[in-house]
Structure formats: structure tokens, C-alpha cells
Amino acid sequence: MELVQQTAVLVQQSTELTQQTADLAQQTIEIAQQTSKLVQQSNSKS
């Protein structure tokens, strides 16, 4: 039974890690979009 419990904990941790990875991917997309806007502003000024 202990193995089943440990497995359940591992699955939960894996799920949380997957969610964190998805959040990080979203943040990375937002940073890329902001960087693109900055580049466009820089190009328009020069």
C-alpha cells in the first residue's frame, strides 16, 4: 500500500511540474511579445 501512496504523490508532483512548465511557457511567450514590441519601437525611432 505504501508503494501506491508514493506513486500517487509522484503523480501529483508530476502534475504540478507540468502546470509550472505550462506557466513558464506562457511567461516566455509574453516576454517574447514584449521584446518584439521593444524592437519595433527601437527600429521606428532610428
Secondary structure as GFF3:
##gff-version 3
##sequence-region A 1 46
A	DSSP	alpha_helix	2	45	.	.	.	ID=ss1
###
